[in-house]
Amino acid sequence: MKGLILCAGKGTRLYPFTLAYPKTLIPVANRPLLQLCIEKLKKQDITEIGIVIHPSHEAAIKEQVGTGERWGVNLTYIYQTEPKGISHAIRQAEHYIGNDCFMLLLGDNLILDELTELKKLVETNGCQAALMVSEVKNPQAYGIVEVINNRIVRLEEKPSVPKSNLAIIGAFAFTNAIFSASAAIQPSARGEYEITDAIQWMLDQGCSVSYYLSTKPNMDVGTLERWLEANRIMLDEGKEPREVDGTVVLDNCKIIAPVQIGQNCVLKDCVIGPHVSISAGSNLEGCQIENSIVLNGVHLKQAVTPIKNSVIGFRSMMASLHSPRKVGDG
């Protein structure tokens, strides 16, 4: 079984952050979403992985993950030059996948579930398509499946009147039958080749399509609010509630777990946490930060008010004449 990760989206809802780098490289608890996807596939012993990218993102993504040697996988880059939907992206990978079955991950989704059961449905149980689904509160924002007697009978993309609250999460397993389905469908009203339409075509042709119901908080990290939520979830899921790299310098700081602080950060007179991730090379002084994400190379000095529910952009610089306060526990 091969792996396929879709990373060609522009991430417009996360502008201006995604103007600097692709959406799939935004960090969640200091690890890029793409890295998390690669690690998920490697846990399933999938080592041949295709990454579908837009050519404009090639340099940034290759700089981050290279050929995959770090994880013991072989990455192959595939290009999607136009944003025409998931099924269109899959068709760009047909030559790469060939006759193999494959697992598909959306590179801007946080997937907390292990993929074992999803993989089995196609690899062992004879299904031609398998989807991960989860109950959601706002089904109008998702691709939705209608299930009767534990069988999928219909799929619909972002329905105005949903038939269920079972949303398709960004993890799938397929045989190469998905390529015929993707070639057979027409663009939707929004001009995209929808994965829901392709899977519905498979159902209509009598293909075996099944699903795995997840109870984990998987999500599309597509907005600032969901980015912060994903960061909170990953910090709560961490093995160590307080992860501070050995190169970090802390001077008179109070750290309230869960937090993650990356390499070569210097913090002085700060209160950090809970639910804060600070990326490498940041320099903070006199700041109180809670439920926030600080990206690489940020310099903040003497923030007048506490920083909450915020993302501080790559290499941002902020300073104030506000007098420092002693806040630390060591």
C-alpha positions in Angstrom: 0.0 0.0 0.0 1.2 3.5 -0.9 0.4 6.8 0.7 -0.8 10.0 -0.8 -0.9 13.4 0.9 -2.7 16.4 -0.7 -0.9 19.7 -0.1 -1.7 21.9 -3.1 -4.3 24.2 -1.4 -3.6 27.9 -1.0 -5.0 28.2 2.6 -6.7 31.5 1.9 -8.6 31.4 5.1 -5.4 31.6 7.0 -3.9 34.6 5.2 -1.6 36.3 6.0 0.2 33.4 7.7 -0.1 31.2 4.6 1.4 33.9 2.4 4.7 33.1 3.9 4.6 29.3 3.6 2.1 26.6 2.6 -0.8 25.7 4.8 0.4 22.2 5.2 3.6 23.5 6.9 1.8 25.5 9.6 2.9 24.1 13.0 0.6 22.4 15.5 2.4 22.0 18.8 5.6 22.9 16.9 5.3 20.2 14.3 4.1 20.9 10.7 0.8 19.3 9.7 2.7 17.6 6.8 5.1 16.0 9.2 2.3 14.6 11.3 0.7 13.1 8.1 4.0 11.4 7.2 4.4 10.0 10.7 0.8 8.6 10.6 1.5 6.8 7.4 4.9 5.5 8.6 3.2 3.9 11.6 1.2 1.8 9.1 4.5 0.7 7.5 3.7 2.8 4.4 7.0 4.0 3.1 6.2 5.0 -0.5 4.4 8.3 -0.2 3.4 10.8 -2.9 2.9 14.5 -2.0 0.6 16.5 -4.3 1.8 20.1 -4.3 1.4 23.3 -6.2 4.7 24.2 -8.0 4.9 27.5 -6.1 5.2 25.6 -2.8 7.9 23.2 -4.0 10.9 24.9 -2.5 9.3 25.5 1.0 8.0 21.9 1.3 11.2 20.3 0.0 13.2 22.4 2.5 11.0 21.1 5.3 10.6 17.4 4.5 13.1 16.7 1.7 13.0 13.2 0.4 11.6 11.7 3.6 14.9 10.1 4.7 14.4 11.5 8.2 11.4 9.2 8.7 12.6 6.2 6.7 10.2 6.9 3.8 10.6 7.8 0.2 8.7 10.9 -0.9 7.7 11.6 -4.5 6.4 15.0 -5.5 3.4 15.3 -7.8 2.1 18.6 -9.2 -1.4 20.1 -9.2 -1.3 23.4 -11.0 -5.0 24.3 -10.6 -7.1 24.2 -7.5 -9.8 21.9 -8.9 -10.7 19.8 -5.9 -9.6 16.5 -4.2 -10.7 14.2 -7.0 -8.7 16.3 -9.5 -5.6 16.1 -7.2 -6.0 12.3 -7.0 -6.0 12.0 -10.8 -2.6 13.7 -10.9 -1.3 10.8 -8.9 -2.7 8.0 -11.1 0.6 7.2 -12.7 2.4 7.1 -9.4 -0.1 4.9 -7.6 -0.5 2.5 -10.6 -2.4 -0.7 -9.6 -1.6 -0.3 -5.9 -4.1 0.5 -3.2 -3.3 3.6 -1.2 -4.2 5.7 1.9 -5.1 9.3 1.2 -4.6 12.1 3.8 -5.5 15.7 3.4 -2.3 17.6 4.3 -4.2 20.4 6.1 -6.1 18.1 8.5 -5.1 17.0 12.0 -5.7 13.3 12.3 -5.4 11.9 15.8 -6.8 8.5 15.1 -4.5 5.7 14.2 -5.2 4.5 10.6 -5.0 0.8 11.3 -8.8 0.0 10.9 -9.2 2.2 7.9 -6.3 0.4 6.2 -7.7 -3.0 7.0 -11.0 -2.2 5.3 -9.3 -2.0 1.9 -6.2 -4.1 2.3 -7.9 -7.1 4.1 -11.7 -6.7 4.0 -12.1 -6.2 0.3 -13.6 -2.7 0.2 -12.7 -0.5 -2.7 -13.1 2.7 -0.7 -13.0 3.4 3.1 -13.6 6.7 4.8 -13.0 8.1 8.2 -16.1 9.8 9.6 -16.9 11.7 12.8 -19.9 13.3 14.4 -19.8 17.1 14.0 -22.0 20.0 15.3 -22.0 21.9 12.0 -22.5 19.3 9.2 -23.3 22.0 6.7 -19.5 22.8 6.6 -18.4 19.2 5.6 -18.9 16.4 3.2 -21.6 14.3 4.9 -22.5 10.6 4.6 -25.9 9.1 5.1 -25.8 5.7 6.7 -28.7 3.2 6.8 -28.2 -0.2 8.6 -24.4 0.6 9.0 -24.1 1.0 5.2 -23.3 4.3 3.4 -26.1 5.0 1.0 -25.3 8.6 0.0 -22.7 11.3 0.2 -23.1 15.1 -0.2 -20.7 18.0 -0.1 -21.6 20.8 2.3 -25.4 20.2 2.2 -27.8 23.0 3.2 -30.1 20.3 4.7 -27.8 17.5 6.0 -29.1 14.0 6.2 -26.8 13.2 9.1 -24.1 14.7 11.3 -21.5 12.2 10.1 -18.7 14.2 8.5 -16.0 12.9 6.3 -12.6 13.5 8.0 -9.4 13.9 5.9 -8.4 10.2 5.8 -9.3 7.6 3.2 -8.2 4.3 1.8 -8.8 3.3 -1.8 -8.1 0.8 -4.5 -7.3 2.1 -7.9 -11.0 2.1 -8.7 -11.1 5.7 -7.5 -9.3 6.8 -10.6 -12.2 5.7 -12.9 -14.6 7.4 -10.5 -12.6 10.6 -10.5 -12.5 10.6 -14.3 -16.3 10.0 -14.6 -17.6 12.9 -12.5 -18.4 16.5 -13.5 -17.3 19.7 -11.6 -19.6 20.8 -8.9 -21.3 24.2 -8.7 -18.1 25.6 -7.1 -16.0 24.3 -10.0 -14.3 21.5 -8.2 -14.2 17.7 -8.7 -15.5 16.6 -5.3 -14.3 13.5 -3.6 -17.9 13.0 -2.4 -19.1 12.8 -6.0 -16.4 10.3 -6.9 -17.3 8.0 -4.0 -21.0 8.4 -4.8 -20.2 7.2 -8.3 -18.5 4.2 -6.9 -21.5 3.4 -4.8 -23.8 3.8 -7.8 -21.6 1.4 -9.7 -21.9 -1.3 -7.0 -18.5 -0.8 -5.4 -17.9 -1.8 -1.8 -17.6 1.4 0.3 -17.3 1.3 4.0 -16.4 3.7 6.9 -14.6 3.9 10.2 -16.3 6.0 12.9 -13.8 8.1 14.8 -14.4 9.4 18.3 -11.2 11.5 18.3 -11.3 15.3 17.7 -9.9 15.2 14.1 -10.3 18.4 12.2 -9.5 20.6 9.2 -7.1 23.2 10.4 -8.5 25.8 8.0 -9.2 28.8 10.2 -7.4 30.7 12.9 -9.9 29.3 15.5 -9.4 25.7 14.4 -5.6 26.2 14.3 -5.6 27.3 18.0 -8.0 24.4 18.8 -5.7 21.9 17.1 -2.8 23.3 19.0 -4.6 22.9 22.3 -5.6 19.3 21.5 -2.0 18.3 20.5 -0.5 19.9 23.6 -3.1 18.0 25.8 -2.2 14.8 23.9 1.5 15.2 24.4 3.5 12.7 26.4 5.2 15.4 28.4 3.0 18.4 29.5 6.0 20.6 29.7 8.3 20.1 26.7 11.1 22.6 26.7 14.1 22.0 24.4 17.5 21.7 26.1 18.8 24.8 24.3 16.1 27.1 25.8 17.1 29.8 28.2 14.6 30.6 30.9 15.2 33.6 33.2 12.7 34.3 35.9 9.8 32.7 34.0 6.7 30.9 35.1 5.7 28.0 32.9 2.1 26.6 33.1 1.7 23.3 31.4 0.9 22.2 28.8 3.4 24.1 26.7 6.1 23.4 24.1 9.1 25.6 23.6 11.4 25.0 20.6 15.1 25.2 20.1 17.2 28.3 20.9 14.5 30.3 22.5 15.3 32.9 25.2 12.6 33.9 27.7 12.9 36.4 30.5 10.3 37.7 33.0 7.5 35.8 31.3 4.4 33.8 32.2 3.8 31.2 29.5 0.8 28.9 29.4 -1.4 27.0 29.5 -1.7 25.8 25.9 1.1 27.8 24.3 3.6 26.6 21.7 6.7 28.7 20.9 8.7 27.9 17.8 12.5 27.9 17.4 14.6 31.0 17.8 12.0 33.2 19.6 13.1 35.9 22.1 10.4 36.9 24.6 10.8 39.4 27.5 8.1 40.6 29.9 5.3 38.8 28.3 2.2 36.9 29.6 1.0 34.5 26.9 -1.9 32.0 27.1 -3.6 29.7 24.5 -1.5 31.0 21.7 1.0 30.0 19.0 4.3 31.8 18.6 5.9 31.1 15.3 9.7 31.0 14.4 12.0 33.9 15.2 9.5 36.1 17.1 10.8 38.9 19.2 8.4 40.3 21.9 9.5 42.7 24.6 7.4 44.2 27.4 3.9 43.4 26.2 1.6 45.8 28.0 -1.4 43.4 28.2 -1.6 39.6 28.3 -1.6 37.9 24.9 -4.4 35.3 24.6 -6.0 33.3 21.8 -3.5 34.7 19.3 -1.0 33.5 16.6 2.1 35.6 16.5 3.5 35.6 13.0 6.8 34.4 11.6 9.7 36.7 12.7 7.3 39.3 14.2 8.8 42.0 16.3 7.0 43.9 19.0 8.3 46.2 21.7 6.9 48.5 24.4 8.4 50.9 27.0 6.2 49.2 29.6 8.3 48.4 32.7 9.0 44.7 33.3 7.4 42.8 36.1 8.9 40.0 38.2 6.7 37.0 37.6 8.8 33.9 37.8 9.0 30.6 39.7 12.6 30.0 38.5 
